[in-house]
């Protein structure tokens, strides 16, 4: 919600949701005529994605771009020389695996993901409120454990 709500370059849906609802219903009917079973259900479930502006990158990239727009100091949250966009993709992939498949690998990795996302959210809120970067000290962040290490 923060990413899509505060993002300055949010371009919104392609069509007005009311207009798209009519087209979506027609597409559902065509799919149901042409396909049966699980494949028709899967396609119908994804129809809502058609109205998303294709200019939107995948969510982890949107998040990274958004945090860069607000100049959130991510070096406090990830180990030095981290590929932060890749790290956000990995966090998102683990989240999807857990949410959609009810599978969890290393519990400590998930806890660190949670802490990192919590700190990122706090840093973002402080940034939006005008708090200077130097006001957030490493001692404050240490309550989350060594999040800037692997």
TORKOL-176453 format. One record per residue (C-alpha): residue number from 1; residue in one letter; x, z, y. Coordinates in pm, 1 decimal. Example, Ala and Ser with C-alpha at 12.3 -4.5 7.8 and 13.67 -1.06 7.14 Angstrom:
BEGIN
  num  residu      east        up     north
    1       a    1230.0     780.0    -450.0
    2       s    1367.0     714.0    -106.0
***
This chain:
BEGIN
  num  residu      east        up     north
    1       x       0.0       0.0       0.0
    2       x     281.4      82.9     241.1
    3       x     456.2    -245.9     173.3
    4       x     155.4    -470.9     220.9
    5       x       5.2    -261.4     498.9
    6       x     309.9    -219.4     720.7
    7       x     484.9    -547.1     645.6
    8       x     502.3    -744.6     968.6
    9       x     510.4   -1081.2     793.8
   10       x     203.0   -1024.1     576.8
   11       x      18.4   -1356.1     575.7
   12       x    -280.4   -1245.5     367.9
   13       x    -486.4   -1443.4     120.0
   14       x    -516.1   -1822.9     127.0
   15       x    -896.2   -1817.2     148.9
   16       x   -1140.5   -1565.5     282.0
   17       x   -1237.5   -1340.5     -13.1
   18       x   -1603.8   -1444.5      13.1
   19       x   -1509.0   -1814.2      -4.5
   20       x   -1272.7   -1751.6    -292.7
   21       x   -1540.1   -1563.2    -489.2
   22       x   -1747.0   -1884.4    -515.5
   23       x   -1449.1   -2092.2    -628.9
   24       x   -1339.9   -1822.8    -872.1
   25       x   -1682.9   -1824.7   -1039.7
   26       x   -1664.6   -2203.4   -1081.8
   27       x   -1315.8   -2178.5   -1230.9
   28       x   -1432.9   -1907.1   -1472.0
   29       x   -1712.8   -2138.4   -1591.0
   30       x   -1470.9   -2427.6   -1648.8
   31       x   -1233.6   -2201.6   -1842.5
   32       x   -1516.5   -2068.6   -2058.9
   33       x   -1628.5   -2425.7   -2136.7
   34       x   -1278.8   -2550.3   -2224.4
   35       x   -1128.6   -2243.4   -2394.1
   36       x   -1239.8   -1962.8   -2619.9
   37       x   -1105.1   -1629.2   -2728.8
   38       x    -816.4   -1431.5   -2587.9
   39       x    -658.6   -1718.5   -2391.2
   40       x    -975.7   -1767.4   -2183.6
   41       x    -987.0   -1393.6   -2105.4
   42       x    -621.2   -1390.4   -2002.6
   43       x    -668.2   -1686.4   -1766.4
   44       x    -983.1   -1541.5   -1612.9
   45       x    -806.2   -1208.1   -1556.7
   46       x    -535.8   -1388.3   -1357.6
   47       x    -763.9   -1597.7   -1136.0
   48       x    -743.5   -1345.9    -853.1
   49       x    -373.4   -1427.5    -820.3
   50       x    -462.6   -1781.0    -713.2
   51       x    -576.3   -1655.2    -375.1
   52       x    -244.2   -1485.8    -301.4
   53       x     -25.7   -1672.1     -57.0
   54       x     252.8   -1829.6    -261.4
   55       x     499.1   -1734.2      12.4
   56       x     498.0   -1379.6    -123.1
   57       x     801.8   -1312.9    -338.3
   58       x     773.6   -1081.6    -640.8
   59       x     695.1    -720.5    -548.1
   60       x    1049.8    -578.9    -585.3
   61       x    1177.3    -844.1    -340.8
   62       x     887.5    -772.4    -103.7
   63       x     977.7    -403.2    -116.0
   64       x    1344.8    -472.2     -49.2
   65       x    1264.4    -707.9     241.3
   66       x    1024.8    -450.9     382.9
   67       x    1281.1    -170.0     364.2
   68       x    1537.2    -397.2     531.7
   69       x    1286.1    -478.2     807.8
   70       x    1262.6    -105.4     883.9
   71       x    1638.3     -56.4     833.9
   72       x    1591.9     216.8     572.8
   73       x    1935.6     344.3     465.0
   74       x    1925.0     263.2      93.1
   75       x    2292.9     356.0      50.8
   76       x    2175.3     717.9      39.1
   77       x    1959.7     640.1    -262.4
   78       x    2168.7     407.6    -481.2
   79       x    2527.5     424.6    -606.2
   80       x    2793.2     249.1    -396.2
   81       x    2824.0    -124.2    -457.6
   82       x    2480.5    -135.7    -624.7
   83       x    2287.1    -458.8    -629.6
   84       x    1984.6    -291.9    -470.6
   85       x    1738.8    -582.4    -514.4
   86       x    1830.8    -593.1    -884.8
   87       x    1797.7    -214.0    -911.8
   88       x    1448.3    -233.3    -758.3
   89       x    1357.7    -507.0   -1008.5
   90       x    1473.8    -282.4   -1293.7
   91       x    1272.8      13.4   -1161.1
   92       x     966.8    -210.0   -1130.5
   93       x    1019.0    -346.7   -1484.4
   94       x    1043.9       6.3   -1627.7
   95       x     731.5     105.7   -1435.4
   96       x     544.0    -196.5   -1572.3
   97       x     662.1    -121.4   -1924.0
   98       x     538.9     235.8   -1893.5
   99       x     207.9     158.4   -1719.0
  100       x     109.3    -152.7   -1913.4
  101       x     258.3     -83.0   -2256.2
  102       x     271.4     298.1   -2261.1
  103       x     638.0     274.0   -2360.2
  104       x     915.4     483.9   -2214.9
  105       x    1282.9     454.8   -2284.0
  106       x    1528.4     708.9   -2149.0
  107       x    1318.4     981.0   -1982.5
  108       x    1603.6    1071.4   -1747.1
  109       x    1608.8     711.7   -1616.3
  110       x    1236.2     735.6   -1534.1
  111       x    1284.8    1069.1   -1358.9
  112       x    1566.6     921.9   -1149.7
  113       x    1343.6     621.1   -1070.0
  114       x    1072.3     858.9    -951.6
  115       x    1314.7    1056.0    -735.1
  116       x    1457.2     737.6    -583.9
  117       x    1111.7     604.2    -501.4
  118       x    1011.9     939.8    -354.2
  119       x    1322.2     949.9    -133.4
  120       x    1276.1     585.6     -29.8
  121       x     916.6     663.9      70.1
  122       x    1026.1     970.4     267.0
  123       x    1305.6     776.2     439.2
  124       x    1058.6     502.3     529.1
  125       x     805.8     747.3     674.1
  126       x    1079.1     918.9     874.3
  127       x    1198.0     578.3     999.8
  128       x     844.8     477.6    1103.9
  129       x     813.1     810.7    1288.0
  130       x    1137.5     739.8    1475.0
  131       x    1365.3     988.8    1299.7
  132       x    1734.1     893.2    1336.3
  133       x    1927.1     818.4    1015.5
  134       x    2178.6    1096.5    1079.9
  135       x    1898.1    1356.1    1067.5
  136       x    1864.1    1296.1     692.8
  137       x    2168.7    1462.4     542.4
  138       x    2314.9    1441.4     195.3
  139       x    2240.6    1812.3     149.5
  140       x    1870.6    1739.4     203.1
  141       x    1885.2    1455.0     -48.5
  142       x    2075.6    1668.6    -300.7
  143       x    1751.3    1848.1    -389.1
  144       x    1667.6    1531.6    -584.8
  145       x    1987.4    1544.6    -784.1
  146       x    2263.4    1284.3    -776.3
  147       x    2038.9     985.6    -697.2
  148       x    2325.3     796.7    -534.8
  149       x    2506.5     796.1    -871.5
  150       x    2422.1     636.9   -1206.1
***
